[in-house]
Amino acid sequence: MSKLILRFKVMPSDSDVDFKAMEKEVISRIPKDVKLNYKREEPIAFGLKALILDLECEEKDGVSDEIENLITGSEMVGRAELIGVSRKSITVK
């Protein structure tokens, strides 16, 4: 049994979007069975920032697309890009 760590880069839809409001909206869209492991702001240019999220979830087909679709469903989000995937092994006792 294993879990995935998915790293997403989330860009606001416009430079005028309230970044903290976007962050709160995006996090509220994450399914309850997906754990937020890490988040940070990444400066892009001219005051524009991206939100970087590491999400931990059960490995299953289409899970990254499902989460990406939920995130991009917000009007505040311009795009969400999956920028990394790794597998987290779990020891069953």
PDB file of N, CA, C and O in Angstrom:
ATOM      1  N   MET A   1       0.846  -1.171   0.000  1.00  0.00           N
ATOM      2  CA  MET A   1       0.000   0.000   0.000  1.00  0.00           C
ATOM      3  C   MET A   1       0.894   1.237   0.000  1.00  0.00           C
ATOM      4  O   MET A   1       1.892   1.288   0.718  1.00  0.00           O
ATOM      5  N   SER A   2       0.537   2.220  -0.797  1.00  0.00           N
ATOM      6  CA  SER A   2       1.350   3.438  -0.819  1.00  0.00           C
ATOM      7  C   SER A   2       0.481   4.665  -1.012  1.00  0.00           C
ATOM      8  O   SER A   2      -0.665   4.597  -1.456  1.00  0.00           O
ATOM      9  N   LYS A   3       1.068   5.760  -0.664  1.00  0.00           N
ATOM     10  CA  LYS A   3       0.418   7.051  -0.839  1.00  0.00           C
ATOM     11  C   LYS A   3       1.257   7.873  -1.795  1.00  0.00           C
ATOM     12  O   LYS A   3       2.441   7.606  -2.000  1.00  0.00           O
ATOM     13  N   LEU A   4       0.623   8.878  -2.375  1.00  0.00           N
ATOM     14  CA  LEU A   4       1.315   9.793  -3.271  1.00  0.00           C
ATOM     15  C   LEU A   4       1.447  11.152  -2.607  1.00  0.00           C
ATOM     16  O   LEU A   4       0.581  11.576  -1.843  1.00  0.00           O
ATOM     17  N   ILE A   5       2.539  11.819  -2.912  1.00  0.00           N
ATOM     18  CA  ILE A   5       2.709  13.223  -2.582  1.00  0.00           C
ATOM     19  C   ILE A   5       2.648  13.959  -3.913  1.00  0.00           C
ATOM     20  O   ILE A   5       3.488  13.746  -4.788  1.00  0.00           O
ATOM     21  N   LEU A   6       1.650  14.827  -4.062  1.00  0.00           N
ATOM     22  CA  LEU A   6       1.455  15.596  -5.287  1.00  0.00           C
ATOM     23  C   LEU A   6       1.817  17.041  -5.000  1.00  0.00           C
ATOM     24  O   LEU A   6       1.301  17.629  -4.050  1.00  0.00           O
ATOM     25  N   ARG A   7       2.696  17.625  -5.805  1.00  0.00           N
ATOM     26  CA  ARG A   7       3.045  19.038  -5.651  1.00  0.00           C
ATOM     27  C   ARG A   7       2.389  19.826  -6.775  1.00  0.00           C
ATOM     28  O   ARG A   7       2.610  19.562  -7.957  1.00  0.00           O
ATOM     29  N   PHE A   8       1.577  20.801  -6.378  1.00  0.00           N
ATOM     30  CA  PHE A   8       0.876  21.666  -7.324  1.00  0.00           C
ATOM     31  C   PHE A   8       1.398  23.090  -7.223  1.00  0.00           C
ATOM     32  O   PHE A   8       1.732  23.573  -6.142  1.00  0.00           O
ATOM     33  N   LYS A   9       1.460  23.750  -8.370  1.00  0.00           N
ATOM     34  CA  LYS A   9       1.756  25.171  -8.449  1.00  0.00           C
ATOM     35  C   LYS A   9       0.470  25.839  -8.925  1.00  0.00           C
ATOM     36  O   LYS A   9      -0.012  25.573 -10.026  1.00  0.00           O
ATOM     37  N   VAL A  10      -0.079  26.710  -8.080  1.00  0.00           N
ATOM     38  CA  VAL A  10      -1.365  27.343  -8.350  1.00  0.00           C
ATOM     39  C   VAL A  10      -1.136  28.830  -8.616  1.00  0.00           C
ATOM     40  O   VAL A  10      -0.557  29.546  -7.799  1.00  0.00           O
ATOM     41  N   MET A  11      -1.603  29.268  -9.777  1.00  0.00           N
ATOM     42  CA  MET A  11      -1.450  30.672 -10.184  1.00  0.00           C
ATOM     43  C   MET A  11      -2.797  31.384 -10.092  1.00  0.00           C
ATOM     44  O   MET A  11      -3.827  30.820 -10.463  1.00  0.00           O
ATOM     45  N   PRO A  12      -2.790  32.625  -9.597  1.00  0.00           N
ATOM     46  CA  PRO A  12      -4.050  33.386  -9.556  1.00  0.00           C
ATOM     47  C   PRO A  12      -4.521  33.745 -10.962  1.00  0.00           C
ATOM     48  O   PRO A  12      -3.730  33.791 -11.903  1.00  0.00           O
ATOM     49  N   SER A  13      -5.809  33.995 -11.085  1.00  0.00           N
ATOM     50  CA  SER A  13      -6.380  34.322 -12.391  1.00  0.00           C
ATOM     51  C   SER A  13      -5.998  35.719 -12.850  1.00  0.00           C
ATOM     52  O   SER A  13      -6.033  36.016 -14.044  1.00  0.00           O
ATOM     53  N   ASP A  14      -5.636  36.574 -11.909  1.00  0.00           N
ATOM     54  CA  ASP A  14      -5.311  37.956 -12.237  1.00  0.00           C
ATOM     55  C   ASP A  14      -4.356  38.491 -11.173  1.00  0.00           C
ATOM     56  O   ASP A  14      -4.320  37.978 -10.055  1.00  0.00           O
ATOM     57  N   SER A  15      -3.596  39.500 -11.513  1.00  0.00           N
ATOM     58  CA  SER A  15      -2.648  40.071 -10.548  1.00  0.00           C
ATOM     59  C   SER A  15      -3.354  40.795  -9.403  1.00  0.00           C
ATOM     60  O   SER A  15      -2.746  41.049  -8.364  1.00  0.00           O
ATOM     61  N   ASP A  16      -4.631  41.128  -9.588  1.00  0.00           N
ATOM     62  CA  ASP A  16      -5.398  41.822  -8.549  1.00  0.00           C
ATOM     63  C   ASP A  16      -6.078  40.882  -7.560  1.00  0.00           C
ATOM     64  O   ASP A  16      -6.708  41.346  -6.609  1.00  0.00           O
ATOM     65  N   VAL A  17      -5.965  39.584  -7.762  1.00  0.00           N
ATOM     66  CA  VAL A  17      -6.608  38.618  -6.877  1.00  0.00           C
ATOM     67  C   VAL A  17      -5.950  38.678  -5.496  1.00  0.00           C
ATOM     68  O   VAL A  17      -4.725  38.698  -5.381  1.00  0.00           O
ATOM     69  N   ASP A  18      -6.779  38.708  -4.455  1.00  0.00           N
ATOM     70  CA  ASP A  18      -6.287  38.662  -3.075  1.00  0.00           C
ATOM     71  C   ASP A  18      -5.678  37.275  -2.845  1.00  0.00           C
ATOM     72  O   ASP A  18      -6.389  36.271  -2.820  1.00  0.00           O
ATOM     73  N   PHE A  19      -4.359  37.236  -2.681  1.00  0.00           N
ATOM     74  CA  PHE A  19      -3.645  35.963  -2.598  1.00  0.00           C
ATOM     75  C   PHE A  19      -4.120  35.116  -1.418  1.00  0.00           C
ATOM     76  O   PHE A  19      -4.329  33.912  -1.565  1.00  0.00           O
ATOM     77  N   LYS A  20      -4.290  35.732  -0.257  1.00  0.00           N
ATOM     78  CA  LYS A  20      -4.727  34.978   0.934  1.00  0.00           C
ATOM     79  C   LYS A  20      -6.140  34.416   0.747  1.00  0.00           C
ATOM     80  O   LYS A  20      -6.433  33.307   1.192  1.00  0.00           O
ATOM     81  N   ALA A  21      -7.007  35.179   0.093  1.00  0.00           N
ATOM     82  CA  ALA A  21      -8.365  34.682  -0.188  1.00  0.00           C
ATOM     83  C   ALA A  21      -8.305  33.509  -1.158  1.00  0.00           C
ATOM     84  O   ALA A  21      -9.032  32.529  -0.996  1.00  0.00           O
ATOM     85  N   MET A  22      -7.436  33.606  -2.174  1.00  0.00           N
ATOM     86  CA  MET A  22      -7.278  32.504  -3.122  1.00  0.00           C
ATOM     87  C   MET A  22      -6.759  31.264  -2.401  1.00  0.00           C
ATOM     88  O   MET A  22      -7.262  30.160  -2.608  1.00  0.00           O
ATOM     89  N   GLU A  23      -5.753  31.455  -1.556  1.00  0.00           N
ATOM     90  CA  GLU A  23      -5.180  30.338  -0.804  1.00  0.00           C
ATOM     91  C   GLU A  23      -6.251  29.648   0.040  1.00  0.00           C
ATOM     92  O   GLU A  23      -6.338  28.420   0.049  1.00  0.00           O
ATOM     93  N   LYS A  24      -7.058  30.423   0.741  1.00  0.00           N
ATOM     94  CA  LYS A  24      -8.119  29.871   1.577  1.00  0.00           C
ATOM     95  C   LYS A  24      -9.147  29.114   0.729  1.00  0.00           C
ATOM     96  O   LYS A  24      -9.587  28.029   1.107  1.00  0.00           O
ATOM     97  N   GLU A  25      -9.524  29.681  -0.402  1.00  0.00           N
ATOM     98  CA  GLU A  25     -10.484  29.046  -1.311  1.00  0.00           C
ATOM     99  C   GLU A  25      -9.935  27.724  -1.853  1.00  0.00           C
ATOM    100  O   GLU A  25     -10.647  26.720  -1.885  1.00  0.00           O
ATOM    101  N   VAL A  26      -8.684  27.725  -2.274  1.00  0.00           N
ATOM    102  CA  VAL A  26      -8.059  26.509  -2.827  1.00  0.00           C
ATOM    103  C   VAL A  26      -8.003  25.415  -1.769  1.00  0.00           C
ATOM    104  O   VAL A  26      -8.351  24.268  -2.047  1.00  0.00           O
ATOM    105  N   ILE A  27      -7.571  25.753  -0.570  1.00  0.00           N
ATOM    106  CA  ILE A  27      -7.462  24.759   0.498  1.00  0.00           C
ATOM    107  C   ILE A  27      -8.843  24.201   0.859  1.00  0.00           C
ATOM    108  O   ILE A  27      -8.965  23.020   1.187  1.00  0.00           O
ATOM    109  N   SER A  28      -9.867  25.030   0.800  1.00  0.00           N
ATOM    110  CA  SER A  28     -11.223  24.553   1.108  1.00  0.00           C
ATOM    111  C   SER A  28     -11.739  23.569   0.054  1.00  0.00           C
ATOM    112  O   SER A  28     -12.649  22.788   0.332  1.00  0.00           O
ATOM    113  N   ARG A  29     -11.173  23.602  -1.138  1.00  0.00           N
ATOM    114  CA  ARG A  29     -11.593  22.711  -2.223  1.00  0.00           C
ATOM    115  C   ARG A  29     -10.906  21.344  -2.177  1.00  0.00           C
ATOM    116  O   ARG A  29     -11.308  20.426  -2.892  1.00  0.00           O
ATOM    117  N   ILE A  30      -9.887  21.205  -1.352  1.00  0.00           N
ATOM    118  CA  ILE A  30      -9.169  19.935  -1.251  1.00  0.00           C
ATOM    119  C   ILE A  30     -10.063  18.917  -0.545  1.00  0.00           C
ATOM    120  O   ILE A  30     -10.602  19.211   0.522  1.00  0.00           O
ATOM    121  N   PRO A  31     -10.231  17.721  -1.125  1.00  0.00           N
ATOM    122  CA  PRO A  31     -11.081  16.703  -0.496  1.00  0.00           C
ATOM    123  C   PRO A  31     -10.608  16.344   0.912  1.00  0.00           C
ATOM    124  O   PRO A  31      -9.422  16.442   1.225  1.00  0.00           O
ATOM    125  N   LYS A  32     -11.542  15.933   1.743  1.00  0.00           N
ATOM    126  CA  LYS A  32     -11.242  15.620   3.154  1.00  0.00           C
ATOM    127  C   LYS A  32     -10.253  14.459   3.304  1.00  0.00           C
ATOM    128  O   LYS A  32      -9.531  14.396   4.300  1.00  0.00           O
ATOM    129  N   ASP A  33     -10.210  13.549   2.339  1.00  0.00           N
ATOM    130  CA  ASP A  33      -9.292  12.413   2.434  1.00  0.00           C
ATOM    131  C   ASP A  33      -7.898  12.731   1.893  1.00  0.00           C
ATOM    132  O   ASP A  33      -7.052  11.842   1.798  1.00  0.00           O
ATOM    133  N   VAL A  34      -7.656  13.990   1.539  1.00  0.00           N
ATOM    134  CA  VAL A  34      -6.356  14.435   1.046  1.00  0.00           C
ATOM    135  C   VAL A  34      -5.755  15.353   2.101  1.00  0.00           C
ATOM    136  O   VAL A  34      -6.387  16.312   2.545  1.00  0.00           O
ATOM    137  N   LYS A  35      -4.515  15.040   2.497  1.00  0.00           N
ATOM    138  CA  LYS A  35      -3.848  15.786   3.565  1.00  0.00           C
ATOM    139  C   LYS A  35      -2.941  16.865   2.973  1.00  0.00           C
ATOM    140  O   LYS A  35      -2.156  16.598   2.063  1.00  0.00           O
ATOM    141  N   LEU A  36      -3.057  18.073   3.495  1.00  0.00           N
ATOM    142  CA  LEU A  36      -2.163  19.161   3.110  1.00  0.00           C
ATOM    143  C   LEU A  36      -0.903  19.029   3.951  1.00  0.00           C
ATOM    144  O   LEU A  36      -0.940  19.232   5.165  1.00  0.00           O
ATOM    145  N   ASN A  37       0.221  18.687   3.305  1.00  0.00           N
ATOM    146  CA  ASN A  37       1.483  18.518   4.024  1.00  0.00           C
ATOM    147  C   ASN A  37       2.306  19.790   4.082  1.00  0.00           C
ATOM    148  O   ASN A  37       3.067  19.994   5.028  1.00  0.00           O
ATOM    149  N   TYR A  38       2.162  20.657   3.070  1.00  0.00           N
ATOM    150  CA  TYR A  38       3.073  21.799   2.955  1.00  0.00           C
ATOM    151  C   TYR A  38       2.446  22.834   2.043  1.00  0.00           C
ATOM    152  O   TYR A  38       1.791  22.495   1.058  1.00  0.00           O
ATOM    153  N   LYS A  39       2.650  24.099   2.378  1.00  0.00           N
ATOM    154  CA  LYS A  39       2.230  25.181   1.486  1.00  0.00           C
ATOM    155  C   LYS A  39       3.211  26.334   1.640  1.00  0.00           C
ATOM    156  O   LYS A  39       3.767  26.569   2.713  1.00  0.00           O
ATOM    157  N   ARG A  40       3.403  27.038   0.546  1.00  0.00           N
ATOM    158  CA  ARG A  40       4.256  28.225   0.586  1.00  0.00           C
ATOM    159  C   ARG A  40       3.921  29.126  -0.582  1.00  0.00           C
ATOM    160  O   ARG A  40       3.306  28.707  -1.562  1.00  0.00           O
ATOM    161  N   GLU A  41       4.339  30.374  -0.454  1.00  0.00           N
ATOM    162  CA  GLU A  41       4.208  31.339  -1.535  1.00  0.00           C
ATOM    163  C   GLU A  41       5.515  31.350  -2.315  1.00  0.00           C
ATOM    164  O   GLU A  41       6.598  31.310  -1.730  1.00  0.00           O
ATOM    165  N   GLU A  42       5.408  31.405  -3.623  1.00  0.00           N
ATOM    166  CA  GLU A  42       6.596  31.492  -4.470  1.00  0.00           C
ATOM    167  C   GLU A  42       6.504  32.766  -5.306  1.00  0.00           C
ATOM    168  O   GLU A  42       5.610  32.892  -6.143  1.00  0.00           O
ATOM    169  N   PRO A  43       7.422  33.715  -5.086  1.00  0.00           N
ATOM    170  CA  PRO A  43       7.394  34.933  -5.900  1.00  0.00           C
ATOM    171  C   PRO A  43       7.678  34.616  -7.367  1.00  0.00           C
ATOM    172  O   PRO A  43       8.565  33.822  -7.679  1.00  0.00           O
ATOM    173  N   ILE A  44       6.917  35.242  -8.261  1.00  0.00           N
ATOM    174  CA  ILE A  44       7.104  35.032  -9.697  1.00  0.00           C
ATOM    175  C   ILE A  44       7.776  36.268 -10.290  1.00  0.00           C
ATOM    176  O   ILE A  44       8.942  36.210 -10.679  1.00  0.00           O
ATOM    177  N   ALA A  45       7.056  37.377 -10.362  1.00  0.00           N
ATOM    178  CA  ALA A  45       7.610  38.639 -10.869  1.00  0.00           C
ATOM    179  C   ALA A  45       6.611  39.755 -10.623  1.00  0.00           C
ATOM    180  O   ALA A  45       5.399  39.537 -10.624  1.00  0.00           O
ATOM    181  N   PHE A  46       7.136  40.952 -10.414  1.00  0.00           N
ATOM    182  CA  PHE A  46       6.298  42.148 -10.272  1.00  0.00           C
ATOM    183  C   PHE A  46       5.190  41.992  -9.235  1.00  0.00           C
ATOM    184  O   PHE A  46       4.070  42.459  -9.442  1.00  0.00           O
ATOM    185  N   GLY A  47       5.500  41.342  -8.133  1.00  0.00           N
ATOM    186  CA  GLY A  47       4.523  41.160  -7.063  1.00  0.00           C
ATOM    187  C   GLY A  47       3.598  39.980  -7.236  1.00  0.00           C
ATOM    188  O   GLY A  47       2.830  39.666  -6.327  1.00  0.00           O
ATOM    189  N   LEU A  48       3.647  39.312  -8.381  1.00  0.00           N
ATOM    190  CA  LEU A  48       2.812  38.131  -8.620  1.00  0.00           C
ATOM    191  C   LEU A  48       3.412  36.939  -7.878  1.00  0.00           C
ATOM    192  O   LEU A  48       4.625  36.732  -7.891  1.00  0.00           O
ATOM    193  N   LYS A  49       2.541  36.154  -7.229  1.00  0.00           N
ATOM    194  CA  LYS A  49       2.990  34.989  -6.478  1.00  0.00           C
ATOM    195  C   LYS A  49       2.217  33.753  -6.911  1.00  0.00           C
ATOM    196  O   LYS A  49       1.082  33.836  -7.381  1.00  0.00           O
ATOM    197  N   ALA A  50       2.857  32.611  -6.740  1.00  0.00           N
ATOM    198  CA  ALA A  50       2.202  31.321  -6.954  1.00  0.00           C
ATOM    199  C   ALA A  50       2.072  30.644  -5.595  1.00  0.00           C
ATOM    200  O   ALA A  50       2.857  30.907  -4.684  1.00  0.00           O
ATOM    201  N   LEU A  51       1.086  29.781  -5.466  1.00  0.00           N
ATOM    202  CA  LEU A  51       0.885  28.985  -4.265  1.00  0.00           C
ATOM    203  C   LEU A  51       1.400  27.581  -4.559  1.00  0.00           C
ATOM    204  O   LEU A  51       0.958  26.936  -5.511  1.00  0.00           O
ATOM    205  N   ILE A  52       2.334  27.112  -3.738  1.00  0.00           N
ATOM    206  CA  ILE A  52       2.874  25.759  -3.884  1.00  0.00           C
ATOM    207  C   ILE A  52       2.271  24.897  -2.784  1.00  0.00           C
ATOM    208  O   ILE A  52       2.341  25.242  -1.605  1.00  0.00           O
ATOM    209  N   LEU A  53       1.677  23.771  -3.177  1.00  0.00           N
ATOM    210  CA  LEU A  53       1.024  22.856  -2.245  1.00  0.00           C
ATOM    211  C   LEU A  53       1.577  21.448  -2.403  1.00  0.00           C
ATOM    212  O   LEU A  53       1.728  20.960  -3.523  1.00  0.00           O
ATOM    213  N   ASP A  54       1.879  20.794  -1.288  1.00  0.00           N
ATOM    214  CA  ASP A  54       2.186  19.367  -1.282  1.00  0.00           C
ATOM    215  C   ASP A  54       1.002  18.666  -0.638  1.00  0.00           C
ATOM    216  O   ASP A  54       0.668  18.926   0.518  1.00  0.00           O
ATOM    217  N   LEU A  55       0.377  17.782  -1.386  1.00  0.00           N
ATOM    218  CA  LEU A  55      -0.815  17.077  -0.930  1.00  0.00           C
ATOM    219  C   LEU A  55      -0.539  15.581  -0.875  1.00  0.00           C
ATOM    220  O   LEU A  55       0.051  15.022  -1.799  1.00  0.00           O
ATOM    221  N   GLU A  56      -0.958  14.939   0.192  1.00  0.00           N
ATOM    222  CA  GLU A  56      -0.769  13.497   0.372  1.00  0.00           C
ATOM    223  C   GLU A  56      -2.107  12.798   0.208  1.00  0.00           C
ATOM    224  O   GLU A  56      -3.095  13.161   0.846  1.00  0.00           O
ATOM    225  N   CYS A  57      -2.128  11.787  -0.658  1.00  0.00           N
ATOM    226  CA  CYS A  57      -3.384  11.074  -0.908  1.00  0.00           C
ATOM    227  C   CYS A  57      -3.105   9.619  -1.255  1.00  0.00           C
ATOM    228  O   CYS A  57      -1.979   9.238  -1.576  1.00  0.00           O
ATOM    229  N   GLU A  58      -4.157   8.825  -1.183  1.00  0.00           N
ATOM    230  CA  GLU A  58      -4.063   7.423  -1.581  1.00  0.00           C
ATOM    231  C   GLU A  58      -3.774   7.348  -3.081  1.00  0.00           C
ATOM    232  O   GLU A  58      -4.296   8.140  -3.866  1.00  0.00           O
ATOM    233  N   GLU A  59      -2.956   6.408  -3.456  1.00  0.00           N
ATOM    234  CA  GLU A  59      -2.642   6.214  -4.869  1.00  0.00           C
ATOM    235  C   GLU A  59      -3.820   5.535  -5.561  1.00  0.00           C
ATOM    236  O   GLU A  59      -4.223   4.431  -5.194  1.00  0.00           O
ATOM    237  N   LYS A  60      -4.366   6.218  -6.571  1.00  0.00           N
ATOM    238  CA  LYS A  60      -5.438   5.634  -7.380  1.00  0.00           C
ATOM    239  C   LYS A  60      -5.435   6.347  -8.730  1.00  0.00           C
ATOM    240  O   LYS A  60      -4.931   7.463  -8.852  1.00  0.00           O
ATOM    241  N   ASP A  61      -5.993   5.701  -9.724  1.00  0.00           N
ATOM    242  CA  ASP A  61      -6.033   6.273 -11.070  1.00  0.00           C
ATOM    243  C   ASP A  61      -6.802   7.587 -11.089  1.00  0.00           C
ATOM    244  O   ASP A  61      -7.901   7.685 -10.542  1.00  0.00           O
ATOM    245  N   GLY A  62      -6.217   8.585 -11.719  1.00  0.00           N
ATOM    246  CA  GLY A  62      -6.893   9.855 -11.942  1.00  0.00           C
ATOM    247  C   GLY A  62      -6.956  10.800 -10.764  1.00  0.00           C
ATOM    248  O   GLY A  62      -7.609  11.840 -10.848  1.00  0.00           O
ATOM    249  N   VAL A  63      -6.294  10.468  -9.665  1.00  0.00           N
ATOM    250  CA  VAL A  63      -6.394  11.315  -8.472  1.00  0.00           C
ATOM    251  C   VAL A  63      -5.799  12.703  -8.707  1.00  0.00           C
ATOM    252  O   VAL A  63      -6.349  13.690  -8.218  1.00  0.00           O
ATOM    253  N   SER A  64      -4.703  12.802  -9.434  1.00  0.00           N
ATOM    254  CA  SER A  64      -4.088  14.118  -9.666  1.00  0.00           C
ATOM    255  C   SER A  64      -4.982  14.988 -10.543  1.00  0.00           C
ATOM    256  O   SER A  64      -5.105  16.188 -10.299  1.00  0.00           O
ATOM    257  N   ASP A  65      -5.608  14.398 -11.560  1.00  0.00           N
ATOM    258  CA  ASP A  65      -6.530  15.152 -12.417  1.00  0.00           C
ATOM    259  C   ASP A  65      -7.752  15.616 -11.629  1.00  0.00           C
ATOM    260  O   ASP A  65      -8.232  16.735 -11.812  1.00  0.00           O
ATOM    261  N   GLU A  66      -8.244  14.753 -10.757  1.00  0.00           N
ATOM    262  CA  GLU A  66      -9.413  15.085  -9.936  1.00  0.00           C
ATOM    263  C   GLU A  66      -9.113  16.296  -9.047  1.00  0.00           C
ATOM    264  O   GLU A  66      -9.910  17.231  -8.971  1.00  0.00           O
ATOM    265  N   ILE A  67      -7.974  16.270  -8.385  1.00  0.00           N
ATOM    266  CA  ILE A  67      -7.608  17.371  -7.494  1.00  0.00           C
ATOM    267  C   ILE A  67      -7.338  18.644  -8.301  1.00  0.00           C
ATOM    268  O   ILE A  67      -7.755  19.731  -7.899  1.00  0.00           O
ATOM    269  N   GLU A  68      -6.655  18.520  -9.418  1.00  0.00           N
ATOM    270  CA  GLU A  68      -6.390  19.678 -10.272  1.00  0.00           C
ATOM    271  C   GLU A  68      -7.696  20.333 -10.728  1.00  0.00           C
ATOM    272  O   GLU A  68      -7.804  21.560 -10.727  1.00  0.00           O
ATOM    273  N   ASN A  69      -8.674  19.537 -11.113  1.00  0.00           N
ATOM    274  CA  ASN A  69      -9.974  20.066 -11.543  1.00  0.00           C
ATOM    275  C   ASN A  69     -10.700  20.788 -10.413  1.00  0.00           C
ATOM    276  O   ASN A  69     -11.340  21.815 -10.639  1.00  0.00           O
ATOM    277  N   LEU A  70     -10.602  20.251  -9.199  1.00  0.00           N
ATOM    278  CA  LEU A  70     -11.225  20.908  -8.054  1.00  0.00           C
ATOM    279  C   LEU A  70     -10.578  22.266  -7.776  1.00  0.00           C
ATOM    280  O   LEU A  70     -11.268  23.246  -7.492  1.00  0.00           O
ATOM    281  N   ILE A  71      -9.255  22.312  -7.861  1.00  0.00           N
ATOM    282  CA  ILE A  71      -8.524  23.558  -7.599  1.00  0.00           C
ATOM    283  C   ILE A  71      -8.847  24.604  -8.664  1.00  0.00           C
ATOM    284  O   ILE A  71      -9.121  25.759  -8.338  1.00  0.00           O
ATOM    285  N   THR A  72      -8.814  24.208  -9.920  1.00  0.00           N
ATOM    286  CA  THR A  72      -9.046  25.174 -11.003  1.00  0.00           C
ATOM    287  C   THR A  72     -10.517  25.572 -11.128  1.00  0.00           C
ATOM    288  O   THR A  72     -10.857  26.454 -11.917  1.00  0.00           O
ATOM    289  N   GLY A  73     -11.382  24.930 -10.356  1.00  0.00           N
ATOM    290  CA  GLY A  73     -12.789  25.303 -10.345  1.00  0.00           C
ATOM    291  C   GLY A  73     -13.052  26.650  -9.692  1.00  0.00           C
ATOM    292  O   GLY A  73     -14.137  27.213  -9.837  1.00  0.00           O
ATOM    293  N   SER A  74     -12.076  27.162  -8.982  1.00  0.00           N
ATOM    294  CA  SER A  74     -12.215  28.466  -8.341  1.00  0.00           C
ATOM    295  C   SER A  74     -11.985  29.579  -9.360  1.00  0.00           C
ATOM    296  O   SER A  74     -11.064  29.504 -10.173  1.00  0.00           O
ATOM    297  N   GLU A  75     -12.827  30.611  -9.312  1.00  0.00           N
ATOM    298  CA  GLU A  75     -12.673  31.751 -10.221  1.00  0.00           C
ATOM    299  C   GLU A  75     -11.392  32.533  -9.941  1.00  0.00           C
ATOM    300  O   GLU A  75     -10.903  33.253 -10.812  1.00  0.00           O
ATOM    301  N   MET A  76     -10.847  32.396  -8.737  1.00  0.00           N
ATOM    302  CA  MET A  76      -9.619  33.106  -8.373  1.00  0.00           C
ATOM    303  C   MET A  76      -8.366  32.450  -8.952  1.00  0.00           C
ATOM    304  O   MET A  76      -7.301  33.065  -8.999  1.00  0.00           O
ATOM    305  N   VAL A  77      -8.502  31.198  -9.394  1.00  0.00           N
ATOM    306  CA  VAL A  77      -7.357  30.437  -9.900  1.00  0.00           C
ATOM    307  C   VAL A  77      -7.300  30.529 -11.418  1.00  0.00           C
ATOM    308  O   VAL A  77      -8.278  30.247 -12.111  1.00  0.00           O
ATOM    309  N   GLY A  78      -6.140  30.929 -11.920  1.00  0.00           N
ATOM    310  CA  GLY A  78      -5.925  30.965 -13.357  1.00  0.00           C
ATOM    311  C   GLY A  78      -5.567  29.589 -13.885  1.00  0.00           C
ATOM    312  O   GLY A  78      -6.085  29.143 -14.908  1.00  0.00           O
ATOM    313  N   ARG A  79      -4.669  28.922 -13.167  1.00  0.00           N
ATOM    314  CA  ARG A  79      -4.290  27.560 -13.538  1.00  0.00           C
ATOM    315  C   ARG A  79      -3.626  26.877 -12.357  1.00  0.00           C
ATOM    316  O   ARG A  79      -3.084  27.525 -11.462  1.00  0.00           O
ATOM    317  N   ALA A  80      -3.680  25.564 -12.376  1.00  0.00           N
ATOM    318  CA  ALA A  80      -2.993  24.729 -11.396  1.00  0.00           C
ATOM    319  C   ALA A  80      -2.193  23.711 -12.200  1.00  0.00           C
ATOM    320  O   ALA A  80      -2.713  23.056 -13.103  1.00  0.00           O
ATOM    321  N   GLU A  81      -0.938  23.599 -11.854  1.00  0.00           N
ATOM    322  CA  GLU A  81      -0.049  22.704 -12.594  1.00  0.00           C
ATOM    323  C   GLU A  81       0.565  21.690 -11.637  1.00  0.00           C
ATOM    324  O   GLU A  81       1.109  22.059 -10.596  1.00  0.00           O
ATOM    325  N   LEU A  82       0.477  20.420 -11.991  1.00  0.00           N
ATOM    326  CA  LEU A  82       1.134  19.368 -11.220  1.00  0.00           C
ATOM    327  C   LEU A  82       2.619  19.430 -11.564  1.00  0.00           C
ATOM    328  O   LEU A  82       3.002  19.174 -12.706  1.00  0.00           O
ATOM    329  N   ILE A  83       3.450  19.766 -10.591  1.00  0.00           N
ATOM    330  CA  ILE A  83       4.880  19.935 -10.876  1.00  0.00           C
ATOM    331  C   ILE A  83       5.751  18.843 -10.256  1.00  0.00           C
ATOM    332  O   ILE A  83       6.964  18.818 -10.467  1.00  0.00           O
ATOM    333  N   GLY A  84       5.132  17.944  -9.492  1.00  0.00           N
ATOM    334  CA  GLY A  84       5.910  16.850  -8.920  1.00  0.00           C
ATOM    335  C   GLY A  84       5.020  15.777  -8.328  1.00  0.00           C
ATOM    336  O   GLY A  84       3.947  16.055  -7.792  1.00  0.00           O
ATOM    337  N   VAL A  85       5.493  14.533  -8.437  1.00  0.00           N
ATOM    338  CA  VAL A  85       4.790  13.386  -7.861  1.00  0.00           C
ATOM    339  C   VAL A  85       5.837  12.470  -7.256  1.00  0.00           C
ATOM    340  O   VAL A  85       6.850  12.171  -7.889  1.00  0.00           O
ATOM    341  N   SER A  86       5.594  12.025  -6.028  1.00  0.00           N
ATOM    342  CA  SER A  86       6.474  11.017  -5.434  1.00  0.00           C
ATOM    343  C   SER A  86       5.613  10.038  -4.652  1.00  0.00           C
ATOM    344  O   SER A  86       4.481  10.347  -4.278  1.00  0.00           O
ATOM    345  N   ARG A  87       6.147   8.890  -4.418  1.00  0.00           N
ATOM    346  CA  ARG A  87       5.427   7.841  -3.718  1.00  0.00           C
ATOM    347  C   ARG A  87       5.941   7.775  -2.284  1.00  0.00           C
ATOM    348  O   ARG A  87       7.148   7.821  -2.043  1.00  0.00           O
ATOM    349  N   LYS A  88       5.023   7.667  -1.346  1.00  0.00           N
ATOM    350  CA  LYS A  88       5.358   7.557   0.072  1.00  0.00           C
ATOM    351  C   LYS A  88       4.967   6.151   0.504  1.00  0.00           C
ATOM    352  O   LYS A  88       3.786   5.803   0.486  1.00  0.00           O
ATOM    353  N   SER A  89       5.943   5.344   0.888  1.00  0.00           N
ATOM    354  CA  SER A  89       5.651   3.967   1.312  1.00  0.00           C
ATOM    355  C   SER A  89       5.130   3.946   2.729  1.00  0.00           C
ATOM    356  O   SER A  89       5.544   4.738   3.576  1.00  0.00           O
ATOM    357  N   ILE A  90       4.216   3.027   2.972  1.00  0.00           N
ATOM    358  CA  ILE A  90       3.627   2.847   4.291  1.00  0.00           C
ATOM    359  C   ILE A  90       3.890   1.427   4.738  1.00  0.00           C
ATOM    360  O   ILE A  90       3.625   0.481   3.997  1.00  0.00           O
ATOM    361  N   THR A  91       4.407   1.269   5.938  1.00  0.00           N
ATOM    362  CA  THR A  91       4.653  -0.055   6.476  1.00  0.00           C
ATOM    363  C   THR A  91       3.405  -0.515   7.228  1.00  0.00           C
ATOM    364  O   THR A  91       2.913   0.169   8.125  1.00  0.00           O
ATOM    365  N   VAL A  92       2.910  -1.677   6.846  1.00  0.00           N
ATOM    366  CA  VAL A  92       1.733  -2.247   7.488  1.00  0.00           C
ATOM    367  C   VAL A  92       2.210  -3.204   8.547  1.00  0.00           C
ATOM    368  O   VAL A  92       3.006  -4.101   8.271  1.00  0.00           O
ATOM    369  N   LYS A  93       1.720  -3.016   9.777  1.00  0.00           N
ATOM    370  CA  LYS A  93       2.157  -3.876  10.901  1.00  0.00           C
ATOM    371  C   LYS A  93       1.105  -4.888  11.229  1.00  0.00           C
ATOM    372  O   LYS A  93       1.288  -5.696  12.140  1.00  0.00           O
TER     373      LYS A  93
END
